[in-house]
Amino acid sequence: METRPALRSERPHAVVTSLSVIANDPRVRRQIATLTGAGWSVTSVGFGVAGGDPHWHHVPVPDLAYDSHAFKRVMRIAGLLGTRGLKSLAPAVWRAQSRHRALAEVLSGLDRADLVIANDYNALPAGLALA
């Protein structure tokens, strides 16, 4: 019986992040399909489950129901609006949101990436840390 070598050592590796349910996000799925078709191994990081291609691995971000309570939603929006007037608040506001901390934690556990794609502006800080 022949064993195949590990794909990640042979192919360039891309990490695609999105704060969406990737299985329901055609834009992100097209990016992943394009990358795998071009010979890349891909790790997607986002909500829900996804995958189906042997060159595509999905790491779910825990769904923390970040906007399920009106108070949390109001605080998130107030923080984002506050960053317009005082740019130095932006990193603290970003880290204060549970979904962003969850994304950063998942990305910090990944080994390497030749390419990092942050599909949402609010995923940029975590993507930048991985890159």
Disulfide bonds with the S-S distance in Angstrom:
none
